[in-house]
Structure formats: structure tokens, C-alpha cells
Amino acid sequence: MPTPNPDRNMFAIRAFFKEYLDLRRDKEHEADTVDSIRKGIEFRGTNLWVLIFAIFIASLGLTVNSTAVIIGAMLISPLMGPIMGIGLGVGINDIELMKRSAKSYLITTLFSVVTATLFFLVFPVTGNQSELLARTSPTIYDVFIALMGGLAGIVATTSKNKGNVLPGVAIATALMPPLCTAGFGLATGNLVYFLGAFYLYFINSVFICAATLICIRLMGFRKKQQVDSEREKQVRKYILALVVITMIPAIYLTVGILRDTYFDSAANKFIREQLSFENAQVVDKRITRKGKDSEIRVVMVGQEVPDSTIAVARSRMGEYSLENVRLVILQGVSGNTGTDLDITALRSKVLEDFYQNGEERLRQQTLQIDSLERKLGQFKAYGELGKSIIPELKVLYPTVRTFSIAEAIEYNVDSLRTDTIPTAIVSTSKRMDAATLEKLTEWLQARIGNEELKVMVK
């Protein structure tokens, strides 16, 4: 048996990856790609007005909490041009292009925030819409979304077959909604909203730029030679530092979100498994994670649960990683509990449980009615079947005097297993021999269409 050649296998693997994953295969001419990105950098006249209109549309979408309107605004927005221009300028050592792109980026950012701020000053939003809140807490996942979206965008831009990738990238990276939310924060004086939303916008910008730089370098775009190597190294260090500094807050926020999620999951599991009693029910719960002040507060109605039982449940909190969490159980809803019990939430919970129990009871009754209707239908079917069989039976077997058919329950004495079997009972004027009984059985089975039919003669 010939031994495999490692060099040959490696060559085959390289050939495979080159065949299917080589970005240069469909690469557009470099000059065309650079010219295409340069055209998207300038924000004067038409481009700037399109951006302003897109900001108005996105702000309206955030106001009415409409995802479809926000997506439409992201498709219109030309914000990605300057960001990709910065990445291209750094990638090919074109300092002039990088400066022009950075200037356009600052102008578009300023116009976007000012436009959104003016909009929300004129049309204030009542309440915190979910689409607004979603733009104020960036995490490490937003970093990955921006990086992958930027990679997809620059790969499509440098390809001959661009397809419909760029609109998808505009939606996925979501540059515009954070700017609108930042404007909302300024208009309402909410600094937390402004900083959170602007940080999300900055994350998207930095990592789209970084993705552009990476692809430009991997695809071997020719660099301009007028930049000295020391200055190029310095620029790379600045970019790396900017990327790391941008990621650190996102990582910190992500860790906090994961901890909150794990804590809520463990607390809900503890309530579900350890505070479930036959004659008492949890109607409200409040889970708070604040380090040493973390607390699980539960409101129960029904028969009062003894302190000893509650102590047992409290002793098992360590099994759910809730060792340092305070457990507070309120039984009853009297006004002397000394707590800020949410009566509205309690009433809603009781009504919800009542509605769910009523739905379950209605479902069970519906199933029972369906079962009874099926049985009644079977009785009616056998009755009609008997009436149609009797004239034929009278001609074929004149000795038969009475005939009845129904479903009987058969019990297995050893296993207590039950089975439902259709059974026919006939009475005759004189004794029926075995051969005639067998023919009668076969005829009835064929006539009824059930080979499991049993015939009894009395």
C-alpha cells in the first residue's frame, strides 16, 4: 500500500482554498475600486441633503417605534462612504485621502446629530421606545457585527459582482439609528442616552474602518510610496490603540449583561423549583442584582407557608449560586407589609393566572366534549349499520332472531391492559354449527369493514 505524500496533500489543500476562497479571483480593477470609494467620501449638495432626509426618516421611525421605517432610512443613508475612505487611505498610505475622509466623517456626524436633536426638540417622544433603548447599550456583539459587516462591505466593493451586499451591510451595521438616539439624548438632556448611542456609532465606525484596512492589505492594493516607514508604523500603532480602547468598554458592558442574565436565570429557576407549593402560589416577583445588596422578593397568596419550609428553601440557595442573595417572601397583600408592593402588577398577575387557568379548563372541557362526540358518533354509526345489515342477515341466515353490535372493552387479566374491540351478538332459533358461525363472522367482518370484529352466539 503506497504511503501518502504530505507535500502532495498540502498542495491539494492549498489548491482547494485558492479555488474557493481566493478574493482576488473576482477582484475589480484597483483604480475603479479606489475611484468608487472616493466618490462616496464627498458630502456636499446632494449627498448632504440625502443624509439629512435619511436622519429625519430614521428619527420618525424611532418616534413611532417602527423597525421598517428605520431600515428604510439605513438603506438611504450614505454614511459608510467616509468610514471606508479612512480605511482605504490608511491601507494604501494615502494621507490626503485619509484626511479628506476624516473631515467628511466629522461633518456628516455633526450634521446628523444636530438634525436629530432639532427633530426631537420639535417632536418630543413620550416614553422610552424600545427602538431607542436598543441603541444605548453597546456590547462586544456590536463589535463583531460591525467588523463582519465592514468585511462584507469592502469585499463587495472590491468585487466585480457587487450584488446586494451593501444595502445589507448598511442595515446590519446600523450607523444611523445611534446618531438619531444621540440627538434624542441631547434634546432631552439625557447624557446616558447620548454617550451610549454615540459610543455605539463610534464602535461601528472604527470597526468598519478596521475591516476596510484589513481587506485592502490582504488583497495587496498598491501603496503610495511618499510615506516613510516610521510614520506608517506610527499610524498602525495609533489604529491598534484605538481599536483596543474602543473594545474595552464594550467588553465590560457585555460581561455585566451576561452576569445579569445568569443571575436572573438562576433566580427564576430557584423560585420555580423551591418556592412551588400545593396550596400557595407566587403572584409577583422582583429580582435585583446589586452586588452585596442583591435580592429576590416574592409575593405569595393562598395558604401561609410555614417559616420552617421557607428556611429550608433559603438553605438551598447555594445550589443555585445565590449564596449572598437576600430572600424576602411576602405572604398576603395587606397594607402593613412595609414594602412598596406593586398592587397593579399583583392584580395583573392574578388576572393573568385566572385567565390561564380558565383557558386550561376550557381546553380540557373541549377535549372531553370531542371525546364524547366521537363515542356518540360511533353509537350512531353502529345503529345505522345494524339497520342496513338486518335485511341481508335475515335472507342469508334465517335462523338468526336478534342482532346487536357495539364496541366492548377487553381486559387482559395478567397485564391489566385494555383494548376496545367491536363485538356483534346474535341469537338463533336453533344451534349454529362451527362452520356456519365462521362464515357468519367472515361475512360480518367484510360487511362492516373491520377484521377485528368478534361474533358471539347465545
C-alpha positions, -999 to +999 in steps of 0.1 A: +000+000+000+016+033-011+023+058+017+005+092+015+027+121+004+024+150+029+036+176+004+010+164-021-018+166+004-008+201+015-007+211-022-042+197-027-055+216+004-039+249-008-054+244-042-088+238-027-087+270-006-073+290-035-101+277-058-130+286-035-117+313-011-094+335-032-107+370-030-085+382-059-104+359-084-133+384-087-114+415-078-123+446-097-095+468-110-078+487-082-083+521-098-120+515-102-124+504-066-104+534-052-124+558-075-157+543-063-148+548-026-135+584-034-169+593-049-187+583-017-164+605+005-175+640-005-206+653+013-217+684-005-250+693-020-270+662-029-252+637-006-256+660+024-293+666+017-299+629+013-282+623+047-304+650+063-336+635+049-325+600+060-319+613+095-354+627+096-368+593+084-348+574+110-359+598+137-395+593+127-390+556+128-376+558+163-405+580+173-432+557+161-411+526+171-412+513+135-384+489+125-394+490+089-391+528+087-357+527+104-345+500+079-356+522+051-336+551+065-305+530+068-308+520+031-310+556+021-281+568+043-247+574+026-227+573+059-204+544+051-185+563+024-162+584+046-156+555+070-145+532+042-125+561+028-105+564+061-097+526+060-087+528+023-065+559+029-046+541+057-044+509+038-027+524+007-008+551+027-028+579+011-027+605+038-046+631+017-074+606+012-075+598+049-077+635+058-105+642+034-124+611+046-119+621+083-131+657+075-162+643+058-168+619+086-168+647+112-191+668+090-216+640+085-216+631+122-222+668+132-250+673+107-266+640+117-266+647+154-278+683+150-306+673+127-318+646+150-315+670+180-337+696+162-362+669+152-367+657+188-369+692+201-397+699+177-414+665+180-407+652+216-411+615+222-434+604+250-420+574+268-389+554+260-394+534+228-378+500+225-360+510+193-344+540+212-334+519+242-318+493+219-292+519+207-279+529+242-262+497+255-235+486+231-217+453+238-189+432+223-215+416+200-219+450+183-181+450+178-183+417+159-214+428+139-195+460+128-164+440+119-182+413+100-204+439+083-174+460+073-156+430+059-186+421+038-189+457+026-153+461+015-152+426-001-183+435-021-169+469-030-137+454-044-156+427-063-168+428-099-201+412-088-213+435-060-248+421-058-270+434-030-244+432-002-240+469+005-277+475+015-275+445+038-243+459+054-260+493+059-288+475+078-266+452+098-241+478+110-268+504+118-248+536+116-278+560+115-301+549+144-274+555+171-269+590+158-306+597+160-307+583+195-277+605+204-297+635+191-326+624+213-303+623+243-292+659+236-328+671+230-340+655+263-309+663+284-302+626+289-264+623+289-266+585+294-286+581+262-262+604+243-230+587+254-243+552+250-257+558+215-227+578+203-204+551+216-223+525+196-219+547+165-182+551+172-178+513+176-194+507+142-173+534+126-140+521+140-145+485+131-159+492+096-128+512+091-106+484+105-123+458+083-116+480+052-080+484+062-076+446+067-091+437+033-071+463+015-039+450+029-049+413+023-058+420-013-025+436-020-036+471-030-006+491-041+006+516-016+017+552-022+055+555-016+057+590-003+050+580+033+081+570+053+081+537+071+084+553+106+053+573+100+035+542+087+044+523+118+032+551+140-002+552+122-005+514+127+001+518+164-025+546+167-050+524+149-043+494+171-046+515+202-079+530+190-093+495+183-083+482+218-096+513+236-129+510+217-133+474+226-127+477+264-160+494+274-179+471+251-163+440+268-171+454+302-208+461+293-211+426+278-197+409+310-223+429+330-251+418+307-241+382+309-239+383+347-274+398+349-287+372+325-271+343+345-284+358+378-320+362+365-319+327+351-307+312+384-332+332+405-361+322+383-351+286+385-348+288+423-383+303+425-398+277+401-382+247+419-380+257+456-410+281+460-436+259+444-462+248+470-495+230+466-518+255+484-498+287+478-489+305+446-463+331+436-481+360+421-453+386+419-415+385+420-388+412+419-352+402+411-325+427+418-287+423+413-266+449+431-236+431+444-239+426+481-274+441+481-288+416+456-323+405+465-351+382+454-385+395+466-415+372+462-452+378+469-473+347+476-511+342+481-530+312+494-523+291+525-495+306+546-462+287+541-445+279+575-412+296+584-395+262+586-404+255+550-391+289+539-359+283+559-353+250+540-358+268+507-334+296+518-308+270+528-308+256+492-300+290+476-263+280+474-272+252+450-282+280+425-251+302+431-273+326+451-254+324+484-252+361+492-286+370+479-313+381+503-346+362+500-378+382+510-411+364+510-443+384+514-475+364+522-507+382+517-512+417+503-522+437+535-510+473+537-488+467+568-460+449+550-438+479+550-429+474+513-435+492+480-457+463+467-469+470+432-507+463+436-513+469+399-487+443+390-502+419+415-537+424+402-524+418+367-507+386+377-538+373+394-559+381+364-533+365+341-533+333+362-571+333+363-572+337+325-546+309+320-564+286+344-597+293+327-581+286+293-567+253+305-601+243+320-618+253+287-593+232+268-599+202+289-636+205+286-633+209+248-612+177+247-638+159+268-667+171+246-648+160+215-642+125+230-679+121+239-690+133+205-667+107+189-683+080+211-718+092+203-709+092+166-697+056+169-730+046+185-750+063+158-728+047+131-733+012+146-771+019+148-773+029+112-751+000+102-773-025+121-804-013+103-788-018+069-774-053+078-806-068+093-824-073+059-794-090+044-788-111+076-824-123+076-821-136+040-786-152+044-791-166+079-829-173+086-822-188+120-809-155+134-836-139+157-818-109+172-786-090+163-767-063+182-733-046+176-712-023+198-676-017+210-666-037+240-636-032+264-614-063+266-592-066+297-560-087+299-561-104+332-523-107+336-512-072+325-545-053+331-541-040+296-573-028+280-584-028+243-615-017+225-629-043+202-661-042+180-684-071+191-716-085+175-741-106+195-766-128+177-793-152+190-807-180+169-838-202+169-816-234+167-780-242+175-754-228+149-726-252+139-689-240+139-687-238+100-718-216+098-705-194+127-672-190+109-690-179+076-712-155+096-682-140+112-663-135+079-694-120+063-699-095+091-663-086+091-664-079+054-697-061+056-686-038+085-651-034+071-633-044+103-613-077+105-611-074+143-649-079+148-658-107+172-691-126+169-708-142+199-739-165+196-763-170+225 
